[in-house]
Amino acid sequence: MNRSNEERQLSRRPVFLVILCWLALGGCLSKSVPLASLPMEHPNATDLNLTGINQYQAGQWMKALESFEAALQIDPDFVEAHFNAALALHQMDRHEDATRHFQRAGELDPQNGTIVNSTLYRNHLGLSSTLERHMSGGYRYQP
């Protein structure tokens, strides 16, 4: 009887390891959330970005996009507003436009790990691995 219990436990071990690996990999994928910034040169742009973040978090993608774009009218090199606009565009399935904003955010701040390690950024720019794309569903909007 002990032998069969041991055999059952051993047969469950590979399944457990697969599930554990799947959970670990899923946790390693960087979540894409809107980014805030400190009001340095353009406090009005910063305020608009914060308004857009609140709208984004409320699921108001179009209003959020309008706020991020208004911030970009004030400061065309506002990295966080480009990234946030890309997130809103992604939510609205406007992936070509999202890709342009992701690309601009990466050009403006290539050392920003939050941006360049973002799963959505990597998927839109074709930088993610096949595993990353499948884990995040990114295969739908790959260029």
Legacy VTK file of the C-alpha trace (Angstrom):
# vtk DataFile Version 3.0
C-alpha trace
ASCII
DATASET POLYDATA
POINTS 143 float
0.000 0.000 0.000
2.844 2.395 0.779
4.366 1.583 -2.567
1.283 2.780 -4.461
1.185 6.017 -2.442
4.819 6.666 -3.320
4.161 5.886 -6.973
1.206 8.285 -7.041
3.265 11.026 -5.442
6.059 10.513 -7.952
3.630 10.552 -10.866
2.205 13.897 -9.663
5.625 15.515 -9.334
6.080 16.357 -13.070
2.609 17.932 -13.199
3.393 19.965 -10.107
6.697 21.129 -11.618
5.029 22.149 -14.873
2.407 24.164 -12.989
5.078 25.736 -10.801
7.143 26.748 -13.848
4.070 28.162 -15.586
3.243 30.298 -12.536
6.840 31.435 -12.181
7.094 32.454 -15.830
3.757 34.230 -15.669
4.982 36.218 -12.690
8.154 37.184 -14.546
6.298 38.867 -17.357
6.362 42.560 -16.688
2.928 44.025 -16.164
2.214 47.171 -18.155
0.698 49.917 -16.038
0.529 53.654 -16.716
3.522 55.661 -15.568
3.484 58.899 -13.593
6.257 61.484 -13.449
7.337 64.359 -11.267
6.236 67.862 -12.377
9.564 69.197 -13.582
9.507 71.408 -16.657
5.835 71.130 -17.607
3.532 70.817 -14.587
0.419 71.149 -16.787
1.530 68.172 -18.872
2.158 66.223 -15.669
-1.348 67.052 -14.430
-2.856 65.894 -17.722
-0.834 62.669 -17.517
-2.155 62.026 -13.988
-5.709 62.714 -15.153
-5.151 60.225 -17.976
-3.862 57.613 -15.535
-7.026 57.956 -13.432
-9.178 57.641 -16.560
-7.154 54.652 -17.759
-7.555 52.892 -14.420
-11.305 53.542 -14.618
-11.393 51.838 -18.029
-12.070 55.096 -19.894
-9.547 54.426 -22.657
-10.632 57.212 -25.044
-10.677 59.891 -22.339
-7.313 58.674 -21.080
-5.860 58.842 -24.579
-7.166 62.397 -24.980
-5.458 63.398 -21.714
-2.164 61.754 -22.701
-2.286 63.402 -26.135
-3.019 66.784 -24.527
0.069 66.284 -22.335
2.077 65.499 -25.467
0.861 68.742 -27.088
2.532 70.594 -24.216
5.640 68.395 -24.113
6.178 66.242 -27.234
9.082 64.430 -25.522
7.095 63.402 -22.421
8.214 59.773 -22.180
5.552 58.603 -19.722
2.738 60.185 -21.753
3.941 58.349 -24.886
4.019 55.060 -23.003
0.619 55.693 -21.426
-0.904 56.698 -24.760
0.404 53.416 -26.172
-1.282 51.490 -23.352
-4.608 53.235 -23.994
-4.334 52.650 -27.747
-3.565 48.997 -27.106
-6.724 48.695 -25.002
-8.712 50.108 -27.933
-7.111 47.603 -30.374
-5.337 50.415 -32.229
-2.093 48.491 -32.315
-0.295 50.355 -35.120
-0.755 53.651 -33.281
0.232 51.986 -29.990
3.421 50.683 -31.596
4.416 54.208 -32.686
3.999 55.546 -29.137
5.825 52.567 -27.606
8.659 53.093 -30.073
8.892 56.815 -29.274
8.915 56.151 -25.516
11.757 53.658 -25.985
13.710 56.100 -28.159
13.346 58.882 -25.598
14.387 56.762 -22.606
16.052 53.502 -23.676
17.398 52.963 -20.134
13.935 52.987 -18.545
13.499 49.349 -17.525
9.812 49.800 -16.749
9.220 50.712 -20.375
11.660 48.497 -22.260
10.900 45.425 -20.140
7.138 45.862 -20.451
5.517 42.873 -22.111
3.292 45.070 -24.263
6.232 47.219 -25.356
8.240 44.129 -26.251
5.318 42.505 -28.077
4.447 45.592 -30.102
8.036 46.153 -31.165
8.621 42.490 -32.010
11.206 42.046 -29.250
9.459 39.341 -27.244
10.148 35.653 -27.470
7.553 33.206 -28.720
6.915 32.119 -25.133
6.352 35.734 -23.999
3.924 36.349 -26.869
1.903 33.245 -26.107
1.893 33.871 -22.354
0.591 37.409 -22.842
-1.618 36.802 -25.880
0.644 39.155 -27.858
0.500 37.024 -30.970
-2.706 38.894 -31.873
-1.001 42.227 -32.584
2.487 41.205 -33.584
3.594 43.295 -36.626
LINES 1 144
143 0 1 2 3 4 5 6 7 8 9 10 11 12 13 14 15 16 17 18 19 20 21 22 23 24 25 26 27 28 29 30 31 32 33 34 35 36 37 38 39 40 41 42 43 44 45 46 47 48 49 50 51 52 53 54 55 56 57 58 59 60 61 62 63 64 65 66 67 68 69 70 71 72 73 74 75 76 77 78 79 80 81 82 83 84 85 86 87 88 89 90 91 92 93 94 95 96 97 98 99 100 101 102 103 104 105 106 107 108 109 110 111 112 113 114 115 116 117 118 119 120 121 122 123 124 125 126 127 128 129 130 131 132 133 134 135 136 137 138 139 140 141 142
